Amino acid sequence: MPERHGISISLQSQYDALSLPEFPAPVPAASASDGLFPPKTNHEHNQTSAVEAYTPIYPGSQFWIVFRCSQPAEETRYYYFKLFLGGKCVLSWGCGEKNGWSGRVGFGIFESSGDDLADYPLLEKRAFVFPNMRETNEGGSFEIRVYRAIGRKRQDRPIKAWKQGAAPEGVKMNIAGYMKPQDPRRMYAYALLDPMNKPYASFVYHCHAGQQLRELGLDIPAEFDVDDIIKASPSKRAHRENKSATPAPIARPVSPPSTYTGKDSLALRRSLRSIPPGVGTAADGRWA
């Protein structure tokens, strides 16, 4: 998973909550197709510490953004995250010590066009979703900027409506339900330590179909089935590696010496197994 300054980001799929496979940015080659390499947008040009990752698109599936932060310096009380789609910020959130410096984001909240039964404005949840196979085209990208903050205060701000066309190809935010009256709707203003155009850390995810990832020149083994998340997920691979580890051999009971002439060999074996740990017999028959 991409990591910068003790902050790591990963994507989690709806399929058994598996982590999506990620690949580092390829080295551009003169023969590579220029159309597959996404152009640098204005928000990417202003970054000072960006980390790029490439991930396959699993058509029609939902995913979550998982973040983990190490204990920051004393002056940092919070981390503030901003998600950019198509160069525009569409979602923001924060975390602090009370959250354990970690969390998971699965949707954004936007004003809906209708009202509920009590004539209150409806707020819709829009989840992160990969497009269907026929809509993937050349894929898309999104960026997460992270800022340090020394404090925050509660602030009531209007919730904006979702603008159609805000999400680029390769990533969508589809309606996944509506907020209930009892659901928390707290919003905060953060006192940032970092300038807005120079985030503390930045993560850029490029989402493409499996074949496009290979055409980009990513280091993907030929036998690696990147389109099958069950096989490609790093969490599944780690599980298989742990299961394939060869267990330690089971100690066999000590056989009686060949010079033993007694009939009760079972009693002899039991007596040998009752020797305290750390004590053994030397090759010449003396106690070590």
C-alpha positions in Angstrom: 0.0 0.0 0.0 1.2 3.6 -0.7 2.8 5.2 2.3 4.2 8.7 3.0 5.3 10.2 6.3 3.8 7.4 8.3 0.4 7.7 6.5 -0.8 4.8 4.4 -3.8 4.4 2.1 -5.3 1.2 0.7 -8.5 0.3 -1.1 -10.8 -2.4 0.1 -13.3 -4.2 -2.1 -16.8 -5.3 -1.4 -15.7 -8.8 -2.3 -15.0 -10.3 1.1 -13.4 -7.0 2.1 -10.3 -8.0 0.2 -7.6 -5.4 -0.4 -7.3 -4.3 -4.0 -3.9 -5.2 -5.6 -1.7 -2.1 -6.1 1.3 -1.6 -8.4 3.9 1.2 -8.3 4.0 3.7 -11.2 5.8 2.5 -14.3 8.8 4.2 -15.9 7.4 5.9 -19.0 8.9 4.5 -22.3 9.1 6.2 -25.6 7.0 3.4 -27.2 4.2 3.5 -24.6 0.8 4.7 -25.7 0.5 8.3 -24.7 -3.3 7.9 -24.4 -3.0 5.5 -21.5 -0.8 7.8 -19.4 -3.1 10.2 -17.6 -2.1 13.9 -18.2 -1.0 15.9 -15.2 -3.8 18.1 -14.0 -3.5 21.4 -12.1 -4.0 19.8 -8.7 -1.2 17.3 -9.4 1.3 20.0 -10.4 1.0 21.7 -7.0 2.1 18.7 -5.1 5.4 18.3 -3.3 5.2 14.7 -2.0 2.9 12.6 -4.1 2.8 8.8 -4.2 1.2 7.1 -7.2 -0.3 3.7 -7.4 -2.1 1.7 -10.1 -5.0 -0.6 -9.3 -7.2 -2.8 -11.5 -10.9 -2.0 -12.1 -13.4 -4.6 -11.0 -16.5 -3.6 -13.0 -19.5 -2.6 -11.1 -18.0 -3.3 -7.6 -17.9 -0.9 -4.7 -14.8 -0.1 -2.7 -13.8 1.7 0.4 -10.8 3.9 1.3 -8.8 2.7 4.3 -6.3 5.0 6.0 -3.8 4.5 8.8 -1.6 7.1 10.4 1.3 6.7 12.8 1.4 8.7 16.0 2.2 12.3 14.8 4.3 15.0 16.4 2.9 16.7 19.4 1.9 19.8 17.5 -0.4 17.8 15.1 -3.8 17.2 16.7 -5.6 16.0 13.6 -5.1 14.8 10.0 -7.4 16.3 7.4 -8.1 14.5 4.1 -9.5 15.8 0.9 -10.6 13.6 -2.0 -10.3 15.0 -5.6 -12.1 13.7 -8.6 -11.4 15.3 -11.9 -9.3 18.0 -10.2 -12.1 19.1 -7.9 -12.6 18.3 -4.2 -15.8 16.3 -3.7 -15.3 14.9 -0.2 -13.3 15.6 3.0 -12.9 14.1 6.4 -10.6 14.1 9.4 -9.2 11.8 12.1 -7.4 12.2 15.4 -6.4 10.4 18.6 -10.0 9.5 19.4 -10.2 7.7 16.1 -7.0 5.8 16.7 -5.4 7.7 13.8 -7.2 5.3 11.4 -10.5 4.6 9.8 -12.4 3.7 6.6 -14.5 5.9 4.3 -17.1 4.3 2.2 -19.3 7.2 0.9 -19.8 10.9 0.7 -22.9 12.9 1.8 -24.7 15.2 -0.7 -27.9 17.1 -0.8 -30.6 15.3 -2.8 -33.2 16.9 -5.1 -36.2 15.7 -3.0 -37.6 15.8 0.6 -38.3 13.1 3.1 -41.8 12.4 4.6 -41.2 15.1 7.3 -40.4 17.7 4.6 -36.7 17.8 5.6 -34.1 17.9 2.8 -32.9 14.4 1.8 -29.2 13.7 2.1 -28.0 11.0 -0.2 -25.0 8.7 0.4 -22.8 8.2 -2.7 -20.4 5.3 -2.6 -17.2 4.7 -4.5 -17.9 2.4 -7.4 -16.1 1.1 -10.4 -18.0 1.5 -13.7 -19.4 -1.3 -15.7 -17.2 -3.1 -18.3 -18.6 -1.0 -21.2 -17.9 2.2 -19.4 -14.3 1.7 -18.3 -12.8 3.1 -21.5 -9.3 4.4 -20.7 -9.8 4.3 -16.9 -9.5 7.2 -14.5 -7.8 8.5 -11.4 -8.4 10.2 -8.1 -6.2 11.9 -5.5 -6.2 12.1 -1.7 -4.5 15.0 -0.1 -3.5 14.9 3.6 -2.9 18.0 5.8 -1.8 18.4 9.4 -4.0 20.4 11.7 -3.5 21.9 15.1 -7.2 22.1 15.9 -10.7 22.1 14.7 -14.1 23.5 15.6 -17.7 22.5 14.9 -19.2 24.4 12.0 -22.6 24.2 10.3 -22.1 24.5 6.6 -24.5 23.8 3.8 -24.1 20.3 2.2 -23.6 20.6 -1.6 -25.5 18.7 -4.2 -23.7 16.2 -6.4 -22.8 17.5 -9.8 -23.3 15.1 -12.7 -20.0 14.5 -14.5 -17.9 15.3 -11.5 -16.4 11.8 -11.4 -13.9 10.9 -14.2 -14.0 7.7 -16.2 -12.8 4.7 -14.1 -14.3 5.9 -10.8 -17.9 6.7 -10.0 -19.9 7.8 -6.9 -23.3 6.2 -7.1 -26.3 6.6 -4.8 -26.1 3.9 -2.1 -29.0 5.1 0.2 -30.1 8.1 2.2 -29.1 9.5 5.6 -31.4 8.7 8.5 -32.5 11.5 10.9 -30.4 9.9 13.7 -27.2 9.6 11.6 -24.4 12.0 12.7 -23.9 15.0 10.4 -21.1 16.8 12.2 -18.9 19.1 10.1 -15.7 20.8 11.2 -13.4 23.6 10.1 -9.7 22.6 10.5 -6.8 24.9 11.4 -4.1 23.6 9.0 -0.4 23.6 9.4 0.3 23.0 5.7 -0.6 25.4 2.8 -3.5 24.2 0.7 -1.3 23.9 -2.4 1.4 22.0 -0.5 -0.2 19.1 1.3 1.8 17.1 3.9 1.2 13.9 1.8 -0.6 13.1 -1.4 -1.8 9.8 -2.9 -2.8 9.4 -6.5 -4.6 6.2 -7.6 -4.9 5.4 -11.3 -7.6 2.8 -12.1 -7.5 0.8 -15.3 -8.7 -2.5 -16.7 -6.2 -5.4 -16.2 -5.1 -5.4 -19.9 -4.5 -1.7 -19.8 -2.2 -2.1 -16.7 -0.1 -4.5 -18.7 0.1 -2.2 -21.6 1.3 0.6 -19.3 4.4 -1.5 -18.6 3.6 -2.3 -15.0 5.7 -5.1 -13.5 3.0 -7.8 -13.5 4.1 -11.4 -14.0 2.6 -13.1 -17.1 1.0 -15.8 -14.9 -0.6 -13.3 -12.5 -4.4 -13.1 -13.1 -4.9 -9.4 -12.1 -8.6 -9.6 -13.2 -9.4 -12.2 -10.5 -9.5 -10.4 -7.2 -9.6 -13.7 -5.3 -6.2 -14.5 -6.7 -4.8 -11.0 -7.0 -5.6 -9.5 -3.6 -2.6 -9.1 -1.4 -4.6 -10.1 1.7 -5.5 -13.4 0.0 -1.9 -14.0 -1.1 -0.6 -13.4 2.4 -3.2 -15.9 3.8 -2.1 -18.5 1.3 1.6 -18.0 2.1 0.9 -18.4 5.8 -1.0 -21.6 5.2 1.6 -23.0 2.9 4.3 -22.7 5.5 5.6 -26.1 6.5 4.8 -27.0 10.1 7.4 -28.1 12.5 7.9 -31.9 12.5 6.2 -33.8 15.3 8.7 -35.4 17.6 8.6 -39.2 17.4 8.7 -41.3 20.6 12.1 -42.4 21.6 12.8 -46.0 20.8 14.2 -48.3 23.5 17.9 -49.2 23.2 18.7 -52.3 21.2 20.4 -53.8 24.3 17.2 -53.7 26.3 15.8 -57.1 26.9 12.7 -56.3 29.0 9.2 -56.9 27.8 7.6 -53.6 29.0 8.9 -51.3 26.3 5.8 -49.0 26.7 6.8 -48.2 30.3 10.3 -47.4 29.1 9.0 -45.0 26.5 6.8 -43.2 29.0 9.8 -42.8 31.4 11.9 -41.3 28.6 9.1 -38.8 27.7 8.9 -37.7 31.3 12.4 -36.2 31.2 12.2 -32.5 32.1 12.8 -30.0 29.3 16.3 -28.8 28.9 17.7 -32.2 30.1 18.9 -34.9 27.7 21.3 -37.7 27.2 24.7 -37.5 25.7 25.9 -39.7 22.9 28.0 -41.7 25.3 25.2 -42.4 27.8 26.2 -39.7 30.4 23.9 -36.9 31.5 24.9 -33.6 29.9 
